[in-house]
Amino acid sequence: MTSDKPITLKERFRGFMPVVVDVETAGFNAQTDALLEIACIPIVMDEQGQLIQGEPLNAHIEPFIGANLEPAALKFTGINPESPFRKAISEDEKVALRRIFKALKEVRKQYNCRQCILVGHNAHFDLGFLNAAIARTNSKNHSPFHAFSVLDTASLSALAYGHTVLARTCMMAGIEFDNNHAHSALYDTQKTAELFCKIFNELPMLAIKGSDDTTDNISADDNCVPTQL
């Protein structure tokens, strides 16, 4: 017998809370190039069981000591690390990450999820820079994120729309996308979150044989490190 009660966020993602993340960087090497901006948007559920965007969290980050700043990357993003305006609002990397992590943990607890999972467009790029910053700032015990599992909207877009470029896919999905605002971490995160929610809200889950009786054999309490999605 099935219930009309909407599935919970915890049930939909097996205990994980999706968090859309976008980073802007000073190059492609997560170990040597500066992390300059980060934005995170938790994905939550409304009373009807629809995925919606939570409150965004973002930071302009001061390059870590000794960080490489590739001129081509700065030209591409339009970020000037020496701008007086940017210097006035930028945060130390550790301070910014721990502030964001603390806020995400509070949202995660509200939805009874045990861990966050990074959602991104070409997500392993963002996860690589996030993990490198976590290591640099000794913030492993503060991070709510799974260390290597992601949900990638490039792959989801290929499935849903047959395309993988964020701007093009958003337009195909009926989502407004202004290229003049692209490469701002917050803007790209908002658009990626909108796309993620649209795909999951509009595409039904595939039927699974024996789904009424099937339970997940991998428990949140299993002693497996790290927990796998």
C-alpha positions as CSV (number, residue, x, y, z in Angstrom):
1,M,0.0,0.0,0.0
2,T,1.5,3.3,-1.0
3,S,1.2,6.6,0.9
4,D,0.1,10.0,-0.6
5,K,2.5,11.7,1.8
6,P,5.4,13.4,-0.2
7,I,8.8,11.8,0.1
8,T,11.2,13.6,2.4
9,L,14.5,15.1,1.4
10,K,16.3,12.5,3.4
11,E,14.4,9.7,1.7
12,R,14.9,11.2,-1.8
13,F,18.7,11.3,-1.5
14,R,19.3,8.5,0.9
15,G,20.2,10.7,3.8
16,F,22.1,13.3,1.8
17,M,21.3,17.0,1.4
18,P,22.2,18.3,-2.0
19,V,24.2,21.6,-1.9
20,V,24.9,23.4,-5.2
21,V,28.4,24.8,-5.2
22,D,30.3,27.0,-7.6
23,V,33.8,28.3,-7.2
24,E,35.7,31.0,-9.1
25,T,39.5,30.4,-9.2
26,A,42.8,31.8,-10.4
27,G,43.6,28.8,-12.5
28,F,42.9,25.0,-12.9
29,N,45.2,23.5,-10.4
30,A,43.4,23.1,-7.1
31,Q,46.7,22.7,-5.2
32,T,48.5,25.8,-6.4
33,D,45.9,28.2,-7.8
34,A,43.9,30.6,-5.6
35,L,40.2,30.0,-4.6
36,L,38.7,33.5,-5.1
37,E,34.9,33.0,-4.7
38,I,32.6,30.3,-3.4
39,A,28.9,30.1,-3.4
40,C,26.7,27.4,-1.9
41,I,22.9,26.9,-2.1
42,P,21.3,24.1,-0.1
43,I,18.5,22.3,-2.0
44,V,15.5,21.7,0.3
45,M,11.9,20.6,-0.1
46,D,8.6,22.4,0.2
47,E,5.4,20.8,1.7
48,Q,4.4,19.4,-1.6
49,G,7.7,17.5,-2.0
50,Q,9.1,19.8,-4.6
51,L,12.8,20.7,-4.6
52,I,13.5,24.4,-4.0
53,Q,16.5,26.6,-3.3
54,G,17.4,27.4,0.2
55,E,19.2,30.5,1.3
56,P,22.4,31.2,-0.6
57,L,25.8,31.4,1.2
58,N,28.8,33.0,-0.5
59,A,32.1,34.6,0.1
60,H,34.9,36.5,-1.7
61,I,38.1,34.9,-0.6
62,E,41.5,36.3,-0.1
63,P,44.2,34.3,-2.0
64,F,46.1,32.1,0.3
65,I,49.7,32.9,0.9
66,G,51.8,31.8,-2.0
67,A,48.8,31.2,-4.3
68,N,49.3,31.3,-8.0
69,L,47.2,33.8,-9.9
70,E,47.0,33.0,-13.6
71,P,46.5,36.2,-15.6
72,A,44.4,34.3,-18.2
73,A,42.1,32.9,-15.5
74,L,41.6,36.4,-14.0
75,K,40.8,37.8,-17.4
76,F,38.3,35.1,-18.0
77,T,36.4,35.6,-14.7
78,G,36.9,39.3,-14.6
79,I,38.1,39.1,-10.9
80,N,40.7,41.6,-9.8
81,P,42.2,40.4,-6.5
82,E,43.8,43.8,-6.0
83,S,40.6,45.8,-6.3
84,P,40.0,48.0,-3.2
85,F,36.3,47.1,-3.3
86,R,37.0,43.4,-3.3
87,K,39.6,43.7,-0.6
88,A,37.1,45.4,1.6
89,I,34.6,42.5,1.5
90,S,36.9,39.5,1.0
91,E,37.4,37.0,3.9
92,D,40.2,34.8,5.0
93,E,39.8,31.3,3.5
94,K,39.4,29.5,6.8
95,V,37.0,32.0,8.2
96,A,34.8,31.9,5.1
97,L,34.7,28.2,4.8
98,R,33.9,27.6,8.4
99,R,31.2,30.2,8.4
100,I,29.6,28.5,5.4
101,F,30.0,25.0,6.7
102,K,28.4,26.0,10.0
103,A,25.4,27.4,8.3
104,L,25.0,24.3,6.0
105,K,25.2,22.0,9.0
106,E,22.3,23.9,10.6
107,V,20.2,23.5,7.4
108,R,21.2,19.8,7.1
109,K,20.0,19.1,10.7
110,Q,16.6,20.8,9.9
111,Y,16.0,18.2,7.2
112,N,17.4,15.3,9.3
113,C,20.1,14.6,6.7
114,R,23.4,13.1,7.8
115,Q,25.7,14.7,5.2
116,C,25.8,17.2,2.3
117,I,26.6,16.1,-1.2
118,L,28.1,18.6,-3.6
119,V,26.0,19.5,-6.7
120,G,27.8,21.3,-9.5
121,H,28.1,21.7,-13.2
122,N,31.3,19.7,-13.9
123,A,31.2,19.1,-10.2
124,H,34.6,17.5,-9.6
125,F,36.3,20.7,-10.6
126,D,34.4,22.5,-7.7
127,L,35.0,19.6,-5.3
128,G,38.7,19.5,-6.1
129,F,39.1,23.2,-5.1
130,L,36.9,22.8,-2.1
131,N,38.8,19.8,-0.9
132,A,42.1,21.5,-1.4
133,A,40.9,24.5,0.6
134,I,39.6,22.2,3.4
135,A,43.1,20.6,3.6
136,R,44.9,24.0,3.6
137,T,42.7,25.3,6.4
138,N,42.6,22.1,8.5
139,S,38.8,22.1,8.2
140,K,38.1,18.4,7.5
141,N,36.2,18.0,10.8
142,H,34.2,21.1,10.0
143,S,33.1,20.2,6.5
144,P,29.6,18.7,6.0
145,F,30.4,17.5,2.5
146,H,31.0,13.9,1.3
147,A,34.7,13.7,0.4
148,F,34.3,12.4,-3.2
149,S,30.7,11.8,-4.2
150,V,28.9,14.4,-6.3
151,L,25.7,15.0,-8.3
152,D,26.7,16.6,-11.6
153,T,24.3,18.8,-13.5
154,A,26.3,18.4,-16.7
155,S,25.5,14.7,-16.7
156,L,21.9,15.3,-15.7
157,S,21.5,17.9,-18.5
158,A,22.8,15.4,-21.0
159,L,20.2,12.9,-19.9
160,A,17.3,15.5,-19.7
161,Y,18.1,17.8,-22.6
162,G,20.9,16.2,-24.7
163,H,23.3,19.1,-23.9
164,T,26.0,19.8,-21.3
165,V,26.8,23.5,-21.5
166,L,25.2,25.4,-18.6
167,A,24.0,28.5,-20.4
168,R,22.6,26.5,-23.4
169,T,21.0,23.9,-21.2
170,C,19.3,26.6,-19.0
171,M,17.9,28.2,-22.1
172,M,16.6,24.8,-23.3
173,A,15.0,24.3,-19.9
174,G,13.3,27.7,-20.1
175,I,15.6,29.3,-17.5
176,E,16.8,32.8,-18.1
177,F,20.6,33.0,-18.4
178,D,22.5,36.3,-18.7
179,N,26.1,35.7,-20.0
180,N,27.0,39.1,-18.6
181,H,26.6,37.7,-15.1
182,A,28.2,34.4,-15.8
183,H,31.5,33.5,-13.9
184,S,30.1,35.1,-10.8
185,A,30.1,32.2,-8.3
186,L,26.7,33.3,-6.8
187,Y,25.0,33.7,-10.2
188,D,26.3,30.4,-11.6
189,T,25.2,28.7,-8.4
190,Q,21.7,30.1,-8.6
191,K,21.3,29.0,-12.2
192,T,22.7,25.6,-11.5
193,A,20.4,25.2,-8.6
194,E,17.4,26.2,-10.7
195,L,18.4,23.7,-13.3
196,F,18.9,20.9,-10.8
197,C,15.5,21.5,-9.2
198,K,13.7,21.6,-12.6
199,I,15.2,18.3,-13.7
200,F,14.4,16.5,-10.5
201,N,10.9,18.0,-10.2
202,E,9.9,17.4,-13.7
203,L,11.4,14.0,-14.5
204,P,9.8,11.1,-12.6
205,M,11.8,8.4,-10.9
206,L,12.1,5.1,-12.8
207,A,10.0,2.3,-11.5
208,I,12.0,-0.2,-9.5
209,K,10.9,-3.9,-9.1
210,G,9.9,-4.7,-5.6
211,S,10.3,-1.1,-4.6
212,D,7.5,-1.4,-2.0
213,D,9.4,-4.0,-0.1
214,T,13.0,-3.0,-0.8
215,T,15.0,-1.4,1.9
216,D,18.4,0.2,1.5
217,N,21.0,-2.4,2.6
218,I,23.5,0.4,3.4
219,S,22.6,1.9,6.7
220,A,23.6,5.3,7.9
221,D,25.0,3.5,10.9
222,D,27.2,1.1,8.9
223,N,30.8,1.3,9.8
224,C,32.0,2.2,6.3
225,V,34.4,5.1,5.9
226,P,33.7,7.2,3.9
227,T,30.0,6.7,3.6
228,Q,29.2,6.1,-0.1
229,L,26.2,7.5,-1.9
